[in-house]
Each structure stands twice: as C-alpha cells, then as structure tokens.
Amino acid sequence: MYDNKFICNADEATSLILTKAMQASDQLTFAVGGCIIENATGKVLYAIHNNVFKPLKNGKTYIYDPTAHGERQLVSWYYKNKLPLKLPDAEELTIVTTLDPCIMCTGALLTAVFNVGVIAMDQHAGVNYDNTYNFCAIPGKLNSIIKKKFGYYSCGEANTPEKYKREKYVGAYGVAFCNSTVTGKNLMGCKEIFSASADVVHKWYSLNILDETNQKDPWELPDSSAIKRKFREIYPDAFTIRNDQGRLPGHKINALLKEVIKNRLGKVTKNAVALLDQFGNVILCLTDTYEESPIQTAFMNISQSYFRIVFELMDNEETREEAEQYLRAPQYGTFVFLYAPNPNDATTIMDLGAYGSTIGRALPLLFPANFQYFNPPLEGTITELYTTIMKLPPTYKYMGITCNQVVL
C-alpha cells in the first residue's frame, strides 16, 4: 500500500506505471505495469508490474506464474486486502494499466467490476485488439458491462506522430481522469517497451520449452523425491493416481473430480479440474476456492500451483535436474474439467485467457485436445462456449484453443 501518494491526472498515472513496466523489462518479463487509484481522491492504493517470469538463483530467467499479469495481480491484491485495509468498493476505484488487458485480465477485472483506464493498445491479445471498442470477444451481458467500465485515454499533442496519438477519450466515464490526456511520449513508452519485451519472451519460449520427447515417467520416482513431496504439499494424492489410458480420461478421473468437490464440506465450489501428464499421472486435482477470492477458480489454482512448484524446483541446484527430466510444459498433458466453463460468466473469460497464458504458444497437434471436460456447462450451452473461444483475439486463435468432451 502506498502512503500518501496521490495522482492528479492520467499522465501522472502513466508515468508511475511506466516505471513499473521498466522494472518488468529489466526482469525480462512482459513489460506491463498497473496501479489501483481511488477515484474520489486520486490516491494510489497499490502498483505492480508483470511477474510471469522471474530470475532463478543461477541468473537465468524462468516462468514463475503465467497468470501473474499486472492487472490480475492487482485484482488478487484487492481481494486479499479489501477487509484488512478497509478498501473502497471496486466500483469506486480505477485500475490504470500501460497496456490493453488480455482476456484473462479482462475476465478478472469484470469479475471484480473495476473501472479500467488503458494507455497503449495490444493488437494481438488485448480485449480491444481491433481498435473498434466493440469488445467482440466478450459475450452477451458482459459486453454491456465492459463498455460501462473500460476507458481509453486520449494521448498525444498536436505535433505527436499519429502512431503515438489517440485524438479523444473513448469509453466509460466512471474511469478516473477520463478528461485528461496522456503525453505522446508516455504512450510511446508504454507501447514500445512492451513490444520489445514480448520479443524477448517469445524467444525464451522457442529456446526453453521442452516437448514430451525423452520425458521420464514421474510415477517411477520414490515417494521421497522432491517432485512428489512438493506437489503433495498442494495436492496430497499427486502421482498416486494413474489414468489407465494416458491422455484419455475415463471413469476414474470423473470420480476423482466429483470427490474433490465433495470434500470441500459445504464451501461454494462450482468446478474441479485435474492436470494429467502424458503418462496419465494425476499431477494436481483442485477445485475453486472462492472463499479466498472470486477469481480463484479451479483452473487458476491448477496453473498457479503447477508453475510455482516447477519454478521452486528449478531454482534449487539439488532438484533442477530431476525437474528437467520428469516434468514438461502442461500443453503436453491434459486439463480435465468436471464441467465445461459457463460461457456467460466473467470467470470463464478469465479462465480461457489464463489457459492461453498457461500454454504460451501454439498447442501441439495431439489427440484428444489438451482441454477436455466431462459435462456441459452448469449454465449456458457448450455451443456458446465454442462461439466465445472462436471470437478470442488473434493470439488465442494462433494457439489453436479448442475443447473436447470426454465420452464415458
């Protein structure tokens, strides 16, 4: 929490979060920064940058948490601190971000109903990727909501080149500082620093993501192995359950997903998700934990837990080799949902985006799909979900996101 830091206009807010984006660039992660501002006073409540990648002790960079985008982290911080710090309702706050939010962050922001002020555009993964302000990737009632919550600041001066200018403010008028202008210099900074950092990250993926070739089967590791011990801290049955048909889940996995929901003992839980590796080992099987935060869905818990554990293993010289031999990126395994996500829920928009961030690149050509489900959505239809997936921004189309129903 910032002590007595106040912002008077959109350009001051941009300068603050551009500094955060610079720190992210120096960390060799996506150069995006954001902050939460109290509309009534201009007080800065919190500011943070993207933390998808963090440095290991050996100086190399590694994936820490693919969901650790700036805006998602701000939403999580807000829910964690709302009661202890007696924070205002989200409707009275604005999250200002250097870059148009991706689909994951958009879903998180819509779940919390924040006002959102945007500086630079992202033509690949941003929710306003086509610069029409129609938000065609956001379905139904959510589309009406986003138009009432998101705003894009006017940018640039009379002599600013067109590529670093936005003639007028576009969007909702509940956004803080919507009547002020961001300098062309600051818009350029937000845009160019992100573009350069994205090139660095994409190169990292091309050089460091190992496919399933030569992966050793973790099932064969002793219970005392670091991999099994670490995953069992999160999910006690990790690597004790094996799907008989590898990446083709059946009755055993269906029963497992139902069981973990039953074990929640009355807590609000809509869904459960299991992560299997290519051998059929159940690595994690987790549920929604909405008591922690309305954005802690089962999938978010799976993605965050998996990558943070792998990061910890890679950050230790004694466990790094074992992790490299026995673990792979989850696109070579299977995510199995008990229920397909509700296509009209903001958390589904978030989960679809988080799935894209978790995969990080084009999906391998595997059958069945990496994203599977047993039952149709509890609300809405599977056709609506497919339509939402098809309308996602270009980055997600490039990944080839699709989902298959498990036939029992």
Sequence and secondary structure as in RCSB ss.txt:
>XXXX:A:sequence
MYDNKFICNADEATSLILTKAMQASDQLTFAVGGCIIENATGKVLYAIHNNVFKPLKNGKTYIYDPTAHGERQLV
SWYYKNKLPLKLPDAEELTIVTTLDPCIMCTGALLTAVFNVGVIAMDQHAGVNYDNTYNFCAIPGKLNSIIKKKF
GYYSCGEANTPEKYKREKYVGAYGVAFCNSTVTGKNLMGCKEIFSASADVVHKWYSLNILDETNQKDPWELPDSS
AIKRKFREIYPDAFTIRNDQGRLPGHKINALLKEVIKNRLGKVTKNAVALLDQFGNVILCLTDTYEESPIQTAFM
NISQSYFRIVFELMDNEETREEAEQYLRAPQYGTFVFLYAPNPNDATTIMDLGAYGSTIGRALPLLFPANFQYFN
PPLEGTITELYTTIMKLPPTYKYMGITCNQVVL
>XXXX:A:secstr
  SS B  SHHHHHHHHHHHHHHHHHTTS   EEEEEETTT BEEEEEE  SEEE TTS EEES TT  HHHHHH
HHHHHHTTTTT   GGGEEEEEEE  BHHHHHHHHHHT EEEEEE  TTTBTTTTSSS  TTS HHHHHHHHHHE
EE EE  TTS GGG B S EE TTSTTTTSEE HHHHHHHHHHHHHHHHHHHHHHHHH   STT   GGGS TTS
HHHHHHHHH TTTTT B TTTTS  HHHHHHHHHHHHTTTT     EEEEE TT BEEEEEE  TTT TT  HHH
HHHHHHHHHHHHHHTSTTTHHHHHHH   GGGSEEEEEE   TTSHHHHHHHHHHHHHH S     SS SEEEEE
  SSS HHHHHHHHHTS HHHHHHT   EE   
